[in-house]
Amino acid sequence: MTASVVFAGVDALVKTLVSNVPVADVIWGRHIAYLVAVVAIAGRGRPRRLLASSRKRIQIARGLAMFGATATFFASLSLLPLAEVSTLASTTPLIIIALAGPLLGERIARSAVAGAVIGFAGVVVLIGVDPTHLNPAILLPLATAASFALFSLLTRELHAEPAEVTLFYAGVVSLIAATVMFALGPRDPMPEPLQWVGIGIVGLAALGGHRLLVGAYRWARASDLAPLGYLGLVWSFILGAALFGEPTQPQAVVGAVAISIGGLIALRSRPEADGEMPVSVDFGDPADIGTLGDRARE
């Protein structure tokens, strides 16, 4: 829940930045700040330990998924309203619930699927997307949803890996991809010093949010956490209206209620009721990886 607030604030800052500077610059600077912070904080004088992964291929795939989600989302914010981007990207929980079973072997209750569908219906009602006037730019946030769904599932698959290792690999892979994009992208106008500071804040805040996500997926099942993704839409809709003057419509209240109901139904739908017990996950040594709150503040 805290991560959803962090990411909503980051999205609002990114939308402000990409309206004035090239998207490639924002993506590149964000990943530099992210990786530098990971090495400085998680490395703790022993950066080589961040390379110690037994599942490097999955780590690389997760990093590419994170870059894909970031790049498509930042690009969509330069073309579409914040609330609409968040609406389309909020299809991620539906994708996660659909794939958590075949990819992770998780047993998904029918009521969880129903809750996710109700929640997405609330998303559509909230924004009121008209299918007769679709903008091709909507493909970008839909690609974000698919990339973030894959990112989330791979995060859960790496629950046995040290959290700082997972963060490091995501940062390295994403920075390599972002550097290629930066080299091939437009150069004008270059960000001003204050804008570079804002880009750095985006990277540091993203690190805090992703650290919270890593901890969440080490503690809980992907299908249980998926409905909480709808909270990000609520925060983004509020910020879009407050900061960017995006109009507030009466259906917003109806949509928000439907999202809440759908999320609660999905969260309360546990397979233990059918006799299946959840898998216990060992979070590791707190002295080694740090608490969520401490690392998020760092």
N, C-alpha and C positions, 0 to 999 in steps of 0.2 A: 504493500500500500504506500509506503514511504517512497519507494522507487518510482511509482506512478506520478507522485507529486514532483519529484526531482526531474523526471523526463519531460513533464508538461512545461516546467519552467525553462528547461533547455530548449524545447521546441519553440517557445515564444521568442527566446533570444536568437535562435537560429533564423527564424522568419525575419526578424529585424535585420540581421546581418546579410542574408542572401538577397535582400532587396537593394543592397548598395554595393556589394562586392561579388566576384565570381564564386559560384557554388564550389568549384574545385578547390579554391583557396581555403574556404571554410572547412571543407572535409579534410584537407591535408593538415591544416593547423590544428584541428581538433584531435587528429590521431597522433600528432607529435606530442601535444600536451598530455594525452592519455598515456602514451608509452613511457615518457619521461617520468611521470608520476608513479607508474607501476614499478619501474626499475628502482627509483629512489626510495619508495616506501616498502614495497614487497621484497626487494633485493636485500636490503638491510646489510650492506657491506659484503654480501655473498651473491652477486647477481647470477653466477653460474648455476645456482640451484634452481633458477627459474626455467632452465632448459630440461630439467629432469621430468620428462613425461614418457609414460609407457604407451600412450595412444596418440602419437604425433599426427597421424593422418586425420583422426577425428578433430584434433585441435586445429589443424589447418583448415579443415572444412568449416568448423565453427567460426574461425576468423574470417573466412571469405563470406560466410552468411552474415556476420555482423557488418562487414563492409558493404555488402549489397543492401542491407536494410538501411544503413546510414546514408549511403549515396542516393538511393532512390527517394528516401524520405526528405532529405535536404533539398533535392531537386524539385520535388513536388511542392514543398513549402514556398518555392520561388514562383510557382505557377498557379497555385490554388489557395483558397482560404484555409486557415488553420483548422477550423471545425470540420470542413469537408475532408481534408487530408486525414484527420484523426478518425473520421467516420469510416472511410474506406480502409484505412490501415487496421481498424478494429476487427476486421474479419480474421485476424490472427488467432484468437481463441477458438474459433470454429475449426480452423485448419489443425490446430494443436489437438483438439478433442478427436478429430477425424483420424489423425496419424499416430496418436499416443498408443493406441491399441496395436496396430500392425508393426510399428517401429520399436516401441519400448515394451510391448507385451503387457501393457496395463489394461485392466478390465474396466470398461467405461459403462456406467449405468445409463439406462435409457433416459432417466430423468435429467442426467447431466447434459445429454445431447439436447433434450427439450429446453432446458434452461438456457443453453447457449443460443439456440434458435430464437427464443423469446427475447434474449438480450440483443441480438443483432436486429430483430424486428424493431426494437426500441431505437436502435441506432438509425435505421432508415426513417422512422417516424420523426426522430429528433431533427434530422437535417432536411428531410423531404427531398431526396435526390430524385430528379425527374428523368426517367429512362429515355424520354424522347429527345432530350437535349444533352446527350453525353459528350463530355470533352475528352479527346484522346489522352489528355494529361492524367486522367484518372487511372491509367494503367500503371503509373509510377507508384502511387500509394498501394495499389493492389500487389505490385511486386514487392513493396516493403512488407506487406502482410505475409507473403509467402516466405520471404527471406527471414523474417523474424520468427516465424513458426519453426523453421528449420533450425535457427539459432537456439531457440528455447529447448527444442527436443535434444539437440546435441549437448546443451548445457546439462540437462538431466542425465544424459548418457555418460558424461564425464564426472559424475558426482563423487567418484572415488579418487579423482586427481586432486592434488593440493589446489586450493582456490587461487593462490597467487600465480601458479603455473598456468592455469587456465586463462587468467587475465592477461598474462604476459604474451602467450601465444596469440591471443586475439589481437593484442596491440601490434605485434610485429607483422602478422599477416595483413592486417588492415592497413598499416602504414605503408607497406610495400605496394599494395594496390592503389592507395591514395596518392602515392608519389608518382606512379605511372599516370594516373588521371591528372595530377597537377602539371606534369611535364607536357601533356598533350592538350591541356585546356587553355582558354584565353588568358592573357596576362593583364588586361585593363578592365576596370581600374584596380590597381594594387591596393590592398587594405592599408588604412592609416594606422599609426601606432595604437590608438585607442581601440580600433576595430580588432587588431591582433590580440589585444588584451581580452576582448570579448570572446574571441575564438578560443583562446586558452582556457577561459572559464568554462566554455562549452565542453572542452575535453576533460577538465577536472571534475565537473559535475557528472559527466557521463560515466567516469570511473567510479564515482560514489554510487550512482544508480546501478551500474552493472555489478558492483561488489555486493550490493543488496540482493540482486537477482541470483547471483551465484550461490549465496547462502540460502536463499529461499528454495532453490531447486535441489540443494543438497539435503534439505529438511523435509520437503514435501513432494508429492507426485505432480507431474506436469499437468494432468487433467484436473487436479484440484486447484492449481494456481491459475489455470487459463482464464476462468471467468473474471478474475481480478483485473484482467487487462482492460475491461470496460471502464474502470475508474479513470484511466488516462483520458478517455474521451470526455468525461464530465469536466475534468480540470481544464482540458484544452478548449472546450466550448466556452467555459467561463472566461478564460484568458483571452480567447478570440474576441469576445464581446467587449471586454473591459479595455484591452490594449489596442485592438485593431478595428474596433467599431463594427464588427460583424453582427448583423441584426439578430435579436432574440425573438424567436417565434413562439406562439402559444403551444405548438406541438412539442417544444423542447421539454416542457414539464412532463407530458405524456411519455415521451421517449426516455427521459431520465428514470421515471418510475418503472417502465418496462425493463430497462437495463438493470436496475437494482433487483427487481423480482427475478429476472432470469439468472442473474449472478448468484442470488441466494439459493435458488432451486438447485443450480449446478453444484454449489459448494456443499449443500447438505446431502447431496447424492453420493453416498459412499458405498463401494462394493463390499465392505465388511458386512453389510446387511444381507448379502447373498452368500456369506460364509467365507469370503476371501479376506485375508488379513494383509495390510500394507507391508511393504518391505521396509525394514529398519535401516536407516542410513547413519553411519558414524561420521559426525562432523569433523572429527580429528582433534588434535591437541590445541585448545584455545591459546596456549602460550606461543604456539608456532605460527598460527595464521591470524590471530587477533580477532576480537569480537566484531560483529557487524557494525555496531555503533562507532567504535573507535576507528575502524578502517574507513567508514563513510566520512567521518569528520576529517580524517587525514586526506 
